[in-house]
């Protein structure tokens, strides 16, 4: 864990790629386990499970979700100046902050779970799952502090490994506990005459997987920290810098760093909770029963958002990698400005190169993917329609997530908050109008979220441009990936349609996806959307480049 005084332009891409691969692996594991989990819970159970997770995530963001980002930034600043003693003190202060803040948030969540689910979300039975998952808030706060510690040194490996381990444990425990608790709830339902008790208690069992998995991740990060602490002690002992920061000063800086990130992240993600509250309230007012609107929301949250998060893995991974790498880069001189622009350009280009085909691929093969993964008895046309209508939302969320992290890495913490607040107000108004006046049902949620991400992306782009004098290159970052993705989407759908005449859904879908990946890769290279140098910066880049050389696409 030898600290780096300077992060190279390609360094954050390497670290981001490590975290991206791990994040994608974790999301794939999450996607796989959601299949049997959905079969156990059903769409109604998925709604209760998603509701508990949405509230949990929102409270987590208030209490400690931003800690890794803030800690990594603060430690990177001090390490770059050789102030290892101050960096170490940042970690210890942050850990105390995490324990107090996370513990208080976990207790409040547990005590007020019934009020939150009944009066805010209109899903009272989700209280069982929320009570179970509440302790994970404290455990995550501690785990996130360890992750921020390693990210401050520019290494994403411990974070990446812990995410994969966390998801594996989550998959196993969630499925086992969901099955046990669903049977318990079904027995209660037979006694009390409420058919929703089975799905509600099953969802509570599934949320215990989060508690167990975060606990295992915390233990793993503790072991990694103990193994590396001796090296940090050497750096602290050899620290000859004259500046010594007091705990009071560090807490003040930590709060000033955390609060803008907390509020911007909170506003950015609280739209999910607001969406569900408005959606349930409007549909309830139109005469829908809880069972009816819970099924619709279960399809959106349990199928679309799960698949969407797999595509968004790259953007969410490059964000933590780019923040410490951007620390100290400003527009003070031409050299640092050029370096910052190069990193921004690379991050956005790579995000679009992977996000656009992922979104259009889901739009093209939405129905087959849903049937292959979830084997639903009904609701396939609605699921496929949601995936098609949600493609722009996926792309824009990837872009807005990344540009928010870029601004935070450049030290602009207030701007993302302001941008998210503006977008959220417009988002809420648009959602209500589309639900109540135009009767767009779940599609109103998709269109309102697309509008939200578009506004944030545009405002973030203007802010980055003002700070760096930067303008994103359009042709190779957006136009060519979109053209290659369109070719891929039509080809994949055509291949699936032909194969499905003689083969089953799953086999046809797998072959269509593999063919789509190959067609997109070839199209992207053939159209000049990615250079040989950029290919080499990817994991296994040498082998990938040699493959394209054999095809005669690159020299």
Beta strands, then each sheet from edge to edge (+ up, - down):
end
